[in-house]
Amino acid sequence: MVQSFTSLPTDWSDRILCYYENATNQVQLARIANIPNWLYERMVFPGQRLLFEALPDAQLEVHVCTANMTLLERIPCPLLRVKEKAQSASTASSHNELVDSAE
């Protein structure tokens, strides 16, 4: 498996957690190369999922692994950002009831 990346510098505090899934039946190369001094490349097999950190300005290039490595799409990483699921109102109220009864 080809995997190439350098860690994001620790002083880059605006990093985001991103998610990508290869929903095709072809092997793909996921690549971020538009951030100076940072490279991320990963082979992504059919059905495989990736979680990775990137900067908001980063763009994930998805290439189909053929003889000529065809660029399939370029996705801005903010569109791949993992969103935290909000706590439901019923869960929050039952948690508050437990806290109230413990006091």
DAQUI-V547056 format. One line per field, one symbol per residue. ss: DSSP state (2 for helix, 1 for strand, 0 for the rest). psi: psi as a letter, one per 40 degrees, with the letter a starting at -180 (. if undefined). burial: + if it has 9 or more other C-alpha atoms within 8 Angstrom, else -. A space follows every 10 residues. Layout:
ss->???
psi->???
burial->???
//
This chain:
ss->0011100000 0000111111 1000000111 1100000001 1111000011 1111100011 1111000001 1111112222 1000000022 2222222222 220
psi->hhhhiiihid egefiihihi hheieihihh hheehhfhhh hhhhiheiih hiiiideihh hhihgadegh hdihhhddee hhhhhihidd dddddddddd dd.
burial->---------- ----+++++- -+----++++ +++-+--+++ ++++++++++ --++++-+++ +++++----- +--+++++-+ +--------- -+-------- ---
//
